[in-house]
Amino acid sequence: MLNFGTIGTSSITTKFINASRLSKKLHLTSVYSRDKANAEEFANRFDAEFTYDDLEEMAASPELDAVYIASPNSLHYEQAKLFLQNKKHVICEKPIFSNIQELEEIFQIAEENDVYILEAIRNIHSPNFKRLKQQLSKAGKIRSAILHSIKYSSRYDQFLEGEDPNIFSPQFSGGAIVDVGVYPIFLAAGLFGAPLQVSYHPVRLRNGIDGSGTLVLTYDDFVCTVLCSKIAQSFSPNEIHGEEGTFILDKAAPISTIEYIDHSLTKREQISIPQEENDMVYEIEEIVRIIETKNAKEYKELNELSRLVLDITETARKQNNIIFSCEK
């Protein structure tokens, strides 16, 4: 079991801590917040012994083997760098970094310090994603896919009132494609690999960030369409269409149900399996196993997948001159 600390005290951090307890693979010892009182209140909720409002002090702590970073996106790079240089493993919430340059530098720093950095992206570690990947050939030759993550954000109401919440801010590397778009993009990359072409068509908000968008990933003989939005809500399933049948997924994350329907409509098959409601448990189990066993092969595979997804989102953004503040 690894002792870990958290950067961030939001609902996603709460969910991660709850999943860590379920997994019995991580033990929470430390909490960081810029506000010491906030750190103490959050730590008390989860019986964490140590609290910090100084990241350098936290990074040097002998009570930590690893840190979970769930801060605003633009802060991931500097925070990950600090902890890796202090020889702590890093589990970084999606999106892992703002761009490929940051990613390459951090991967190098991790290697130099003989520690690991992995992206916390829950859907690709789930049993149902693995089940879908195993069963994908049932559909025959894939001819199209429509994958999406379209969820109205309560913070959009703040944006409409003139504020700039982190997820809608270029200063904090926000926007739809990097915030929710990564879920269906990871599905596409994990199932189909690297596309030949990337084309993004965003809906821009007043500060230039994308509130929603349509991403077209072109492969050899099919197209995968990815829809993402923080300013609307969808109730439609995700679909993967093959020459012999179709897979229907309830969501890109979490993937709770998967149905396969053959084209004669004579066979409808539920191929999904029961999962923990808090599916972050699966990413924790796999990440900790890779760290503890020093599984270089799986570590490289996951980092290559993170690199591919980040390359797709950066390419899509820059096609449309969506530039984060850290890139200027």
Order of alpha helices (4+ residues) and beta strands (2+ residues): beta-alpha-beta-alpha-beta-alpha-beta-alpha-beta-alpha-beta-alpha-beta-alpha-alpha-alpha-beta-beta-beta-beta-beta-beta-beta-alpha-alpha
